Amino acid sequence: MSEFRYSEDHEWIIVDADSNATVGITDHAQEQLGDIVYVELPEVGLEIEQGDDVAVVESVKAAADVKTPASGTVSEVNDQLADQPDLVNREPTGEGWFFRVELSDPSELDTLMNEDEYAAFVKSLE
């Protein structure tokens, strides 16, 4: 069973099947941003490297880049976000996902935090 993995930049990733994974921003990130009003998604087929800026999220407070927690090829984007960017606020780890990536190096996931480590990381920021 796959588990969520987290980056220090507040993105999450979870492997769905084989080496296909879904990426989004964490609940902490959406809380910091406030009401999200626009999301710019990557193109399907884009080759991405771990840590690359891949998407942009804009809120009433600020704009932020969304980095990819793992390398691969963008296989799908969440088209619902064009009309409903607030899905990111309502369901950041569910329907508010950003894109799916076909992983080129699944071992990169080992460099990310698990849920407990991420919770401790967020607490350390307070």
C-alpha positions in Angstrom: 0.0 0.0 0.0 1.3 3.4 -0.9 1.6 6.2 1.5 1.8 9.9 1.1 5.3 11.3 0.9 6.1 15.0 1.4 8.7 17.6 0.3 10.1 20.5 2.3 8.3 22.7 -0.2 4.9 21.4 1.0 4.0 19.2 -2.0 2.7 15.7 -1.5 3.0 12.7 -3.8 1.5 9.2 -3.7 2.1 6.3 -6.0 -1.2 5.1 -7.5 -0.1 2.1 -9.5 3.2 0.8 -10.8 5.2 4.0 -11.3 2.4 6.4 -11.8 2.0 9.0 -9.0 -0.3 11.9 -8.1 1.1 15.3 -6.9 -0.6 18.1 -5.0 0.1 20.7 -2.3 -0.4 20.0 1.4 -3.1 21.2 3.7 -0.5 23.4 5.4 0.5 25.0 2.0 -3.1 25.8 1.1 -3.8 27.3 4.5 -0.7 29.5 4.2 -1.8 30.6 0.7 -5.5 31.4 1.6 -8.3 31.3 -0.9 -6.9 29.9 -4.2 -8.2 31.7 -7.3 -6.1 30.3 -10.1 -4.0 27.3 -10.9 -1.6 27.0 -13.9 -0.9 23.3 -14.7 2.0 21.8 -16.7 1.5 20.3 -20.2 0.9 16.6 -20.5 4.1 15.0 -21.8 6.4 17.5 -20.1 9.7 15.9 -18.8 10.3 17.0 -15.2 13.2 16.7 -12.8 12.8 16.4 -9.0 12.6 20.0 -7.6 11.5 21.6 -10.9 8.9 24.3 -10.8 6.0 22.6 -12.6 2.8 24.5 -11.8 1.7 27.8 -10.3 -1.0 28.4 -7.7 -2.3 31.9 -7.1 -4.4 33.0 -4.1 -5.8 36.3 -2.9 -2.6 36.6 -0.8 0.2 35.4 -3.1 1.4 33.3 -6.0 3.6 30.2 -5.5 5.4 27.7 -7.6 4.6 24.1 -7.2 7.7 21.9 -7.5 7.7 18.3 -8.4 8.7 15.9 -5.6 9.9 13.4 -8.2 11.2 13.1 -11.7 9.3 11.7 -14.7 6.8 12.6 -17.4 3.6 14.5 -16.7 0.9 11.9 -17.7 -2.3 13.8 -16.7 -3.4 17.1 -15.2 -6.4 17.9 -13.1 -8.5 19.9 -15.6 -11.2 20.5 -12.9 -8.8 23.1 -11.3 -9.3 25.5 -14.3 -13.0 26.1 -13.3 -12.7 25.1 -9.6 -9.3 26.2 -8.2 -10.9 26.3 -4.8 -10.8 22.4 -4.9 -7.3 22.9 -3.7 -8.5 24.6 -0.5 -11.4 22.2 0.1 -9.6 18.9 -0.7 -5.8 19.5 -1.0 -5.0 15.8 -0.7 -8.0 14.6 -2.7 -9.9 16.2 -5.6 -7.5 19.2 -5.4 -4.5 17.2 -6.9 -2.5 19.0 -9.6 -0.9 16.5 -11.9 0.1 12.9 -12.3 3.6 11.8 -13.2 5.0 8.6 -14.7 8.1 8.2 -12.4 11.5 7.8 -14.0 13.3 7.1 -10.7 11.0 5.8 -8.0 13.9 5.7 -5.6 13.7 9.5 -5.3 10.6 9.0 -3.1 13.0 7.7 -0.4 14.4 11.3 -0.1 11.0 12.6 0.9 9.3 12.7 4.4 6.6 10.4 5.6 3.5 11.8 7.3 5.0 11.8 10.8 8.3 13.4 9.6 6.3 16.1 7.7 4.1 16.8 10.7 7.2 17.4 12.8 8.7 19.5 10.0 5.6 21.8 9.9 5.6 22.0 13.7 9.3 23.2 13.6 8.2 26.1 11.4 5.8 27.5 13.9 
